Amino acid sequence: MAALPGVVSAQEGPSGDDSYAESAAPSSEQTIDFAADSIDYDADDRIVTARGNVVVVRGPYRVRADEITYDRNSGEVLARGRVEGVDLAGNQLYAEEVALEDDLRDGAIEGFLLILGDGGRLAATRGRREDNVSTVEQGVYSPCRVVDGSGCPREPLWQIKASRVVHDPERQRISYQNPRFEFLGIPVLSLPALSHADRVDARADGILIPDFQIDNDVGVSATLPYFLALNEQSDLTLRPTVYTEVAPSLGAEYRRAAANGAFQLGGIATVASIERRVDEGEFEESAEQFRGYIYGNGRFQHDERWSSEFGLRLTTDDTFLRRYEISRDTTLRNFARTEMLDSETYLSAEAWAFQGLAQDDEQGLIPVALPLLDFSYRPAARVAGGRAEIEASSATVTRADGMDTFRLTSGASWWRQEITSLGQVVTFEGLVRGDVYRTDEQDKAVLEIYSAENGWEARAIPAAAIDVKWPLVGPALGGTQMITPRVQLSASPRGLNDGIPNEDSRAVDLESVNLFDISRFPGHDRWEGGMRVTYGAAYRLQRPRFLFEAEVGQSYSLDDNPSIAPAGTGLTEQFSDFVGRNELRVGSWLDLVHRYRLDKDGFQLRRNEVDLTVGSERDYLVAGYLQLNRDIGVEDLADREEVRLGGRFALTRYWSAFGSIIVDLTDEAESALSLSDGFEPIRHRVGIGYEDECFEFGITWRRDYVETDDLKRGNTLSFSVSLKNIGG
């Protein structure tokens, strides 16, 4: 017998050759490599015994143990004491004793523990591996912790016990015979068979986590999703749902990944009646009919420059999405877009269609934009020391029962920035643009302010501006502060909007973000002409983990009748209203943003918007407040006031409470169209949740206060249960 320290290789020699030596260049398929504190070789019995921190390797398989014996006659490898191994999928095997064949892949195992890549554990007294498939008798599976915070053993929160458990890494499945599900050590469900994926991201067929709800409209509902992996690029999820108050529904979602992009298509369908409100408290029920919803989206990158994307959302009626707890959106947007982008050029062609779900929406008056074309060219080379851009666009907007319009626009712009010796930043800007419009069905326009006479109309728009900013930087309060006064002079002809319809410039309002724009109208259809001076200042204080920013400004028109903007927008008199924005950020736990507009005469708040986020990812509070007090005379720009609150707070390490509420604070004094009494909740929800490493549970109670046709005021109680590592 010989005792050898270090690393050696055992290799079969020619017939009758019992020599044992380090191999000069053995084949990895023929060789078992050892590393240990000591290695003994019994030449008579041809047995290699390695002791102390033993590692044995053959091909891709590796085993660690306190002691490993290799019998060269039988090819058996016997590992004892703290045995560890890793398979080709990265799953870790632990055992007390393992008897392996010489390929280190198959064999019998005592004290079996398999830790999967997602943290799940499969344990048994004994088991066997054959063709890389592990089979154990009287096995237990659980991803839950089996020790508490002090290291003492504890019962897992949930576990699956079975008479036989098979783990197949190639199929990425764990299969059970006669499984019994236990929660807190109490048996709650027994089945003849069960299987699930062995990793969270495994794409394997099977049942997903069920969903349960109690809803005022549909009663008690239960959904049992089923996942089908069609191939490596696509899958299908089916979601059958049964309800106690309405007919069952079937949902489906198809997803596909391609070499140049991905897309998904889905929907839900049922056969049910619709209740229509005929009077206060009185409803009329229709005959049963098909009701449903389809959706989809996708994006494709055709090459380095060209890409396409689309979005699809359509439903059969106004209340289906809300009644069946799918969505609370009141407008569904559908679009298709193709784009080309390189270092100098942008080109796009797109189409948009909308479905209105609000109670007073008339689908025939909702526009379809097809096509929308945009082109811009910005040469890399400087032009007259500055930057230039050429733009062109067109829009065709049609309505089934309303006004139709067409627009063609082209123009060029130029800007140049200089920094003076005193540090002022001076920007020169100029543009010229030409527009051609066509209006049809003018008599069908809903609001006259947005319409124009039928026929063709054209206009030319020249504009110029000079903008001066002077950043003043210095130390303050242990950080750096910057004060930036700013003034701008802009000029453009007036009276450029006569005979022009208004499709994309309706939502006009003076804000800090558009104060220094040459035209404060959004879109193309309205242009703010005249000569004016705009002035303001910005302040910034920055310290480690602290930031404060503030800006305020106003404009003065040199014309007596400065703007065609609607009354209440802050733009109708020579002096505009004051607009500003403040932001405070402290570390990652506080973010406060305040946007406002002050009346130029009495300093009343005409726009007051506050957004607050406090806390961490685990404990947080979000709050929002909006008040529009503008006295705007345009119906679709009505004033409103609302408050939003939401948050989540950790009660213990695993338990948390959450909630949110939206309240309409608008009253008739703020908007003649308001039906609120000044405090009208829209909806709220509160709930409690539990989440640890292996289990997630939540209960949510929501109350809706809005009533529309067959969507009634009432409560919804939702239950969510997720066994992590099973069902996705």
Summary of the structure (lengths in Angstrom):
residues: 728
radius of gyration: 35.6
end to end distance: 55.8
largest distance: 114.2
contacts: 2196
relative contact order: 0.06
helix: 2%
strand: 60%
